[in-house]
């Protein structure tokens, strides 16, 4: 964005240098910061008008559509707005120029579940139109719903770079096994490091093939087996958990 100058390496967007061409870059970039600091004495619609002039927008029609979509009244002063209202206003400003590229830091912060889903739908709609999103988020549900590729960063270094589906497939597979007898469930869990959830239900992680699990279960009376998909939060903890 050009807000902080770097002293090593190179950063470019669409072939433009982020140090010298930030004004040009910001014309086709939608930015949503993690910490929102607006001019509190302005009204929401005044801020939208100011940003629109800075971006050279000829029409505010799309901003009006977005305000209606997020059920936001922009006519009050920003200092009277709640955290959620300010977040909606920031989202409207990021999207209203219909940019090609979005950089968004914790975009659903402060939004209620209904508005979070509306934001997800908006992101997916723009993705279908060929837009690119760089999204930083601690909401694993949000990441799973919107992202194709995930970078995990620890202590300033990338520790994993994968597509979402590839990342899931490469991880351990979890199965829930329902035993006919409690003692069998306890014995199997003890032998294989499984976790007894309730009564005769055992959750076990499988590193080898599914057939190896079946071979281990052949001496037990089994009622049911079901596969449990690891979500991104569980995968994340495998990289970050000590």
C-alpha positions as CSV (number, residue, x, y, z in Angstrom):
1,X,0.0,0.0,0.0
2,X,3.0,2.3,0.4
3,X,2.1,3.2,4.0
4,X,5.3,1.7,5.4
5,X,8.6,1.9,3.4
6,X,10.7,-1.2,3.1
7,X,14.5,-1.2,3.0
8,X,15.2,-4.7,1.6
9,X,13.7,-6.8,-1.2
10,X,11.2,-5.8,-3.8
11,X,7.4,-5.6,-3.9
12,X,5.4,-5.1,-7.0
13,X,1.7,-5.4,-8.0
14,X,0.9,-5.7,-11.7
15,X,4.4,-4.8,-12.5
16,X,4.3,-1.5,-10.5
17,X,6.8,-0.8,-7.8
18,X,5.0,-0.5,-4.4
19,X,7.5,2.1,-3.2
20,X,7.4,4.5,-6.1
21,X,4.0,3.7,-7.7
22,X,1.7,3.4,-4.7
23,X,-0.7,6.1,-6.0
24,X,-1.3,4.2,-9.2
25,X,-1.6,0.9,-7.4
26,X,-4.2,2.2,-5.0
27,X,-6.5,3.1,-7.9
28,X,-7.1,-0.6,-8.6
29,X,-6.6,-2.0,-5.1
30,X,-9.3,-2.5,-2.5
31,X,-7.8,-2.3,1.0
32,X,-9.4,-3.3,4.3
33,X,-7.1,-2.7,7.3
34,X,-7.2,-4.8,10.5
35,X,-7.3,-1.6,12.7
36,X,-9.9,0.9,11.3
37,X,-9.2,4.6,12.0
38,X,-11.6,6.9,10.3
39,X,-12.3,10.7,10.7
40,X,-14.7,10.4,13.6
41,X,-16.3,13.8,13.1
42,X,-17.3,12.9,9.5
43,X,-20.5,11.1,8.6
44,X,-20.3,7.8,6.8
45,X,-21.6,9.2,3.5
46,X,-19.2,12.1,3.7
47,X,-16.2,9.7,4.0
48,X,-17.5,7.6,1.1
49,X,-17.7,10.7,-1.0
50,X,-14.2,11.8,0.0
51,X,-12.7,8.4,-0.8
52,X,-14.7,8.3,-4.1
53,X,-13.1,11.6,-5.2
54,X,-9.6,10.4,-4.2
55,X,-10.2,7.3,-6.3
56,X,-11.7,9.2,-9.2
57,X,-15.0,7.3,-9.1
58,X,-17.6,8.8,-11.4
59,X,-20.6,7.1,-9.8
60,X,-21.6,6.1,-6.2
61,X,-24.2,3.6,-7.4
62,X,-22.3,0.6,-6.3
63,X,-21.5,2.0,-2.9
64,X,-25.3,2.6,-2.4
65,X,-25.9,-1.1,-3.4
66,X,-23.3,-2.2,-0.9
67,X,-24.8,0.0,1.9
68,X,-28.2,-1.6,1.3
69,X,-26.7,-5.1,1.1
70,X,-25.0,-4.7,4.5
71,X,-28.0,-2.8,6.0
72,X,-25.9,0.2,6.9
73,X,-27.2,3.8,7.3
74,X,-24.2,6.0,6.5
75,X,-25.8,9.3,7.5
76,X,-24.7,9.2,11.2
77,X,-21.3,10.5,12.4
78,X,-18.6,7.8,12.5
79,X,-17.9,8.4,16.2
80,X,-21.4,7.2,17.0
81,X,-21.1,4.0,15.0
82,X,-20.5,0.6,16.7
83,X,-17.5,-1.6,15.8
84,X,-19.7,-3.6,13.5
85,X,-21.0,-0.6,11.7
86,X,-17.5,0.8,11.2
87,X,-16.4,-2.6,9.8
88,X,-19.3,-2.5,7.3
89,X,-18.3,1.0,6.3
90,X,-14.7,-0.1,5.7
91,X,-16.0,-3.1,3.6
92,X,-18.1,-0.7,1.5
93,X,-15.2,1.6,0.9
94,X,-12.9,-1.4,0.0
95,X,-15.4,-2.7,-2.6
96,X,-17.1,0.4,-4.0
97,X,-14.5,1.0,-6.7
98,X,-14.9,-2.6,-8.0
99,X,-11.1,-3.1,-7.8
100,X,-9.2,-6.0,-9.4
101,X,-7.2,-6.8,-6.3
102,X,-8.2,-6.8,-2.6
103,X,-6.0,-6.9,0.5
104,X,-8.1,-7.6,3.6
105,X,-7.0,-8.0,7.2
106,X,-9.5,-9.8,9.4
107,X,-12.4,-8.6,7.2
108,X,-15.2,-10.2,9.3
109,X,-14.0,-8.7,12.6
110,X,-16.9,-7.2,14.5
111,X,-19.6,-8.6,12.2
112,X,-22.5,-10.8,13.4
113,X,-22.9,-14.2,11.8
114,X,-25.4,-13.0,9.2
115,X,-23.2,-10.2,8.0
116,X,-20.1,-12.6,8.0
117,X,-22.0,-14.8,5.6
118,X,-23.0,-11.9,3.5
119,X,-19.3,-10.9,3.3
120,X,-18.3,-14.4,2.3
121,X,-21.0,-14.4,-0.5
122,X,-19.7,-11.0,-1.7
123,X,-16.1,-12.3,-1.9
124,X,-17.2,-15.4,-3.8
125,X,-19.2,-13.3,-6.2
126,X,-16.2,-11.1,-7.0
127,X,-13.9,-14.2,-7.3
128,X,-16.2,-15.6,-10.0
129,X,-15.6,-12.3,-11.8
130,X,-11.8,-12.9,-11.8
131,X,-10.9,-10.7,-8.8
132,X,-7.9,-11.6,-6.6
133,X,-8.1,-11.6,-2.8
134,X,-5.2,-11.6,-0.3
135,X,-6.9,-12.4,3.0
136,X,-5.4,-12.5,6.5
137,X,-7.8,-14.2,9.0
138,X,-8.0,-16.2,12.2
139,X,-11.5,-17.4,11.2
140,X,-10.9,-20.8,9.9
141,X,-14.4,-21.1,8.6
142,X,-14.0,-17.9,6.6
143,X,-10.7,-19.2,5.1
144,X,-12.2,-22.5,4.2
145,X,-15.2,-20.9,2.5
146,X,-13.3,-18.2,0.5
147,X,-9.7,-19.2,-0.1
148,X,-8.1,-21.4,-2.7
149,X,-4.5,-21.3,-1.4
150,X,-3.2,-20.9,2.2
151,X,0.1,-19.7,3.5
152,X,0.8,-20.5,7.1
153,X,3.4,-18.1,8.7
154,X,5.2,-18.7,12.0
155,X,7.8,-16.4,13.4
156,X,8.0,-14.5,10.2
157,X,8.6,-17.5,7.9
158,X,6.3,-19.4,5.6
159,X,6.0,-22.9,7.1
160,X,3.3,-24.2,4.6
161,X,2.1,-23.2,1.2
162,X,-0.7,-25.3,-0.1
163,X,-4.1,-25.3,-1.9
164,X,-6.9,-25.8,0.6
165,X,-8.0,-29.2,-0.7
166,X,-4.4,-30.4,-1.1
167,X,-3.7,-29.4,2.5
168,X,-6.6,-31.4,3.7
169,X,-5.8,-34.5,1.7
170,X,-2.2,-34.5,2.9
171,X,-3.1,-34.6,6.5
172,X,-4.0,-37.5,8.8
173,X,-7.5,-39.0,8.2
174,X,-9.8,-39.3,11.1
175,X,-12.4,-42.0,11.6
176,X,-15.1,-42.6,14.2
177,X,-15.6,-46.2,15.0
178,X,-18.6,-47.5,16.9
179,X,-18.0,-50.7,18.8
180,X,-20.6,-53.1,20.0
181,X,-19.0,-53.5,23.4
182,X,-17.5,-50.9,25.7
183,X,-14.6,-53.1,26.7
184,X,-13.6,-53.5,23.0
185,X,-13.7,-49.7,22.5
186,X,-11.4,-49.2,25.5
187,X,-9.0,-51.9,24.3
188,X,-8.8,-50.6,20.8
189,X,-8.4,-47.0,22.0
190,X,-5.5,-48.1,24.3
191,X,-3.8,-50.0,21.5
192,X,-4.1,-47.4,18.8
193,X,-4.1,-44.1,20.7
194,X,-7.7,-43.4,19.9
195,X,-10.0,-41.2,21.9
196,X,-13.2,-42.5,23.4
197,X,-15.9,-39.9,22.9
198,X,-18.9,-41.5,24.4
199,X,-19.9,-45.0,25.3
200,X,-18.5,-47.1,22.5
201,X,-17.5,-44.3,20.1
202,X,-13.8,-44.1,19.3
203,X,-12.1,-41.4,17.2
204,X,-8.8,-42.6,15.7
205,X,-6.3,-41.0,13.3
206,X,-5.0,-43.1,10.4
207,X,-1.7,-42.4,8.9
208,X,-1.6,-45.5,6.6
209,X,-4.3,-46.7,4.3
210,X,-7.9,-47.4,5.3
211,X,-7.3,-51.1,4.8
212,X,-4.8,-51.0,7.6
213,X,-7.5,-49.8,9.9
214,X,-9.9,-52.5,8.8
215,X,-7.2,-55.1,9.5
216,X,-6.9,-53.8,13.1
217,X,-10.7,-53.9,13.5
218,X,-11.3,-57.5,12.1
219,X,-11.2,-59.0,15.6
220,X,-13.9,-56.7,17.0
221,X,-17.6,-56.5,16.5
222,X,-18.2,-53.1,14.8
223,X,-21.5,-51.3,14.4
224,X,-20.4,-48.4,12.2
225,X,-17.4,-46.5,10.8
226,X,-17.5,-42.9,9.5
227,X,-14.9,-40.6,8.2
228,X,-14.4,-37.2,9.9
229,X,-12.8,-34.5,7.8
230,X,-10.1,-32.4,9.5
231,X,-11.0,-28.7,9.4
232,X,-8.4,-26.1,8.9
233,X,-8.2,-25.3,12.6
234,X,-7.1,-28.8,13.4
235,X,-4.6,-28.7,10.6
236,X,-3.3,-25.3,11.8
237,X,-2.7,-26.6,15.3
238,X,-0.6,-29.5,13.9
239,X,1.8,-26.8,12.6
240,X,1.6,-24.4,15.5
241,X,0.9,-26.6,18.5
242,X,4.0,-27.5,20.5
